[in-house]
Amino acid sequence: MQAAGELARASDIRDAAGLFVRKLGHESVVSSTALQDDDDLFLAVEANTAYFLQGALAVDGASAADIKIGWSFPTGATLEYGHMGPPTTITSDVGNTVDNRRIIQTDVLAIGCNGAGNAIYVPLWGQLIIAGTAGTLRLRWAQFVSSATASRMLAGSFLHAQKMA
């Protein structure tokens, strides 16, 4: 049991609002382009269920490094989603692109960063269709280009999955 005022990772809240998880602390990756599982942004999903997925990622990092994201999910599942974020060529706070595509487990998308300490908020939305195997939907991410300056997934990033009829 938690003390009053203490926050917990809410990775498996299940109610009428669906599944929700919010990142409470920053997470960094330095000098690595290998996708790694996010420490907080994952949801337990049920077999034979379709979900509306939405969320937002707060990120920052060196503009030369940027961030790439991918996903892992149960065998046989399909994730179709889009996000709106800056291209990897960003050099100022101007310019967003929309990247909508059908994602398979090996696909990754790049998000441009505008320098360490300059947070960018990247909304995402889509649908996740789970076949006969329950499991975990998990955000995976890394630097797009290796850099000694950390790329970070910031507190306040979140994922929400709502069952669709």
N, C-alpha and C positions, 0 to 999 in steps of 0.2 A: 504494500500500500504506500502511496506517495504522500508526502507532507503537503499541507496546504500551500498553494502557489507554485509548486514544483511542476514543471512540464515534462511530459513523456513523449516518446516517439509514438505516434498514433497510427501505426502501420496497418492495423487490422480492425479499424472501426467499421462495424457493419450495422446499418440501420436503414431507414427509409431514404436517407441521403446517399446510400451506396457505400463504396469503399473510399477511404481518404487517407492520405499520408502527407505530412508537411515536414520539411527539413528544418531542424531547429539549430543546427550549427553549420559552419562553413566546412567544406571538404576540398582539399587541394591535390593536384597532380603536378609533378615537376619532372621534366625531361623524359616523358613517356608518351608514346603514341599508341600503346597497347590498351584496348578497351578494358576497363575495370568496372566491377559492379559498384553502383552507388551504395553508400553505407545505409541510406535511409529510404530512398525512393523505389519502393517495391510494394506490390500488392498480391495477396493470395486470391486467386481466381478459381471459379468453379467450372467443372466439366460441363459441356453441352450448354453453354451460356454465351450470349452476346452482350457486350458492354459498350456504352458510349464512354469514350475516354477524353478527358480534358486535363489541362494542367498548365503550369507556367514554370519556366526554369529561369532563375536569376543567376547569371554567370559573369565572370570577369577574367581577364588574363591579358597577356601581352598580345598586341595586335599582330605580331608575327607568328604567334603560336595558335591562337584561336582554340576552339573546342569542337570535337566531333562527338555525336551521340549515336547510340545504337540501343537495341533492346534484346532481352532474352525472354522467352515465354514458352509455355508447354508445347510439346510436340504436336503437330497438326493444327496449331492455332494460326490465325491470320490477323495481322495488324495492318490497318490502313489508316494513315494519319498525315497531317500536315502541320507545319509550324510557320510562324512568321518571325523572322529574325534577320539580322544583317548578314550580308555576304562576307566571305573571308577576306575580301579586299577592302573592308571598311577602314577608313582613316579619320573619320569624324563621327559625331553623333547623328549623322544624316544617312538615311538609306535603309529601308527594310525590303526584304523579299519574302515571298510566300513560296514554300516548297511543299507541294502536295504530291505524295506518291504512295504506291502500295509497297509496304515494307516487308521483306522477308528477313529471316534471322541474320543473314550475312550483310545486309545493307547498313550503311552509316551515312549520316548527314552532317554537314559542317555548319557551324555557327561562328560568325565573325565576332571578335572581341575588339574593344576600343581602348586597350591599355589596362594595366593592373590598376585596380581601384575605381574603374569606371564601369559600374554594373550595367548590364543589359538584361532586359526582361523579355523572355521569349515564350509567348503563348503557344500552346499546341492543342490539337483536337483530333478526334478520329473515332474509329471503332475497332474493337478487339473481339474476334469470334473464336471462342474456345471449343475445340472438338471434344472427343471423349476422354481427354486427360486433364484433370485439374492440375494446378501448379502455381507458379509465381510469374507475374509480369514484373520485370526488373529493368530499370534504366541502367545503361552502361555508357561510360564516357571516358574520354582521354583528351590529350592535346592533339590538335590536328597536325601541327608541326612541333617537333620536340624543342623545348625551350627551358632554360634554367629559371625563368620567371614562371611562377606558379599560375596555372589555370585553375579556376575555382568554381564549384557549384555552391551557391550561397544559401544561407538560411533563408527561409521563406519560400523556396521552391516547393512545388506541390504537385501531386497527382490525384485525380479523382476518377473513379470508374463507377458508372451507374448501369445496372441491368436494364436491358431493353426487352420489351415484350415481344 
